[in-house]
Amino acid sequence: VQLVESGGGLVQAGGSLRLSCTASRSTLTLNRMRWYRQAPGKKRELVASISSGGSTDYADSVNGRFTISRDNAKNTVYLQMDSLKPEDTAVYYCYADAGIAATLVYWGQGTQVTVSS
């Protein structure tokens, strides 16, 4: 499965961006879909997760500002990011897993998000 992210860019603090991640096959065959991010010099961290049933979970640092959703008809998962802060600056990666016990894992190539103060 190939995951292709889009929607990153440069935005001022307080602004919004929407990231998209489109899969090369039906997302109905995928279990969890997630967004991770990695800032320079820091470890990759989980930002948001959505299950095949639509249950969502968020990192404390983005809870209330970011919203993850998935559109299985378009094979796409989204990350709506509002009230952006400079500390949200990072490369954002799309993740998906499949199979029993999530034995199959897929990553996108990443998209840069830069928030200026």
C-alpha positions in Angstrom: 0.0 0.0 0.0 1.3 3.5 -0.9 0.3 6.4 1.2 0.7 9.9 -0.3 0.4 13.0 1.9 -0.5 16.5 0.8 -1.6 19.8 2.2 1.5 20.9 4.1 3.0 24.3 3.9 3.8 27.6 5.7 1.1 29.2 7.8 1.1 31.9 10.5 0.4 31.1 14.1 -3.3 30.8 14.7 -3.9 29.7 11.2 -5.2 26.4 9.8 -4.1 23.7 7.5 -5.7 20.4 6.3 -3.5 17.5 5.6 -4.6 14.6 3.4 -3.3 11.1 3.0 -4.6 9.0 0.1 -4.0 5.3 0.0 -3.4 3.3 -3.1 -6.0 0.7 -2.1 -9.3 0.8 -0.3 -9.0 2.1 3.3 -11.7 -0.4 4.2 -8.8 -3.0 4.2 -6.8 -0.9 6.6 -7.1 -0.9 10.4 -5.8 2.1 12.2 -4.8 5.2 10.3 -2.6 7.7 12.1 -0.7 10.9 11.8 2.7 11.2 13.3 5.1 14.2 13.3 8.8 14.7 13.8 10.4 18.0 14.5 14.1 18.6 14.0 16.2 16.9 16.7 13.2 15.2 18.2 11.7 11.8 18.1 8.7 11.0 16.0 5.5 11.3 18.0 1.9 10.2 17.5 -0.4 13.1 16.9 -3.8 11.5 16.1 -5.3 8.1 15.4 -8.5 6.8 13.9 -9.7 3.2 14.0 -11.5 1.3 11.2 -14.7 2.0 13.2 -14.1 5.7 13.5 -12.9 6.0 17.1 -10.3 8.8 17.5 -7.5 9.5 19.9 -5.2 12.6 20.2 -2.0 13.6 21.8 -2.6 16.0 24.7 -0.7 18.7 22.8 -3.2 18.8 20.0 -6.4 17.8 21.6 -9.1 20.3 20.9 -7.1 21.9 18.0 -6.7 19.0 15.5 -9.3 16.7 14.1 -8.6 13.4 12.3 -11.2 11.9 10.0 -11.3 9.2 7.3 -13.3 9.0 4.1 -13.3 5.4 3.0 -15.1 6.3 -0.3 -12.1 8.4 -1.2 -9.4 6.1 0.4 -8.3 9.2 2.4 -7.6 10.2 5.9 -7.5 13.9 6.9 -5.9 15.9 9.6 -7.6 19.3 10.2 -5.2 21.5 12.1 -6.6 24.7 13.7 -5.1 27.3 16.0 -1.6 26.3 14.9 1.4 27.1 17.0 5.0 27.4 16.1 5.7 24.2 18.1 3.5 22.3 15.6 6.2 22.8 13.1 7.4 19.4 11.9 7.3 16.8 9.1 3.9 15.1 9.3 3.7 11.4 8.4 0.7 9.3 7.5 0.6 5.7 8.9 -1.7 2.8 8.3 -1.7 -0.8 9.5 -3.5 -3.9 8.4 -3.7 -7.6 9.1 -4.1 -9.5 12.3 -2.3 -7.7 15.2 -1.3 -4.9 12.8 1.5 -7.0 11.3 1.5 -4.9 8.1 2.6 -1.3 8.5 2.7 1.4 5.9 4.2 4.9 6.0 3.9 7.9 3.8 6.8 10.0 2.7 5.9 13.0 4.9 4.8 16.6 4.3 6.4 19.6 5.9 4.3 21.9 8.1 5.9 25.2 9.2 4.1 27.6 11.6 5.6 31.1 11.8 5.3 33.2 14.9 
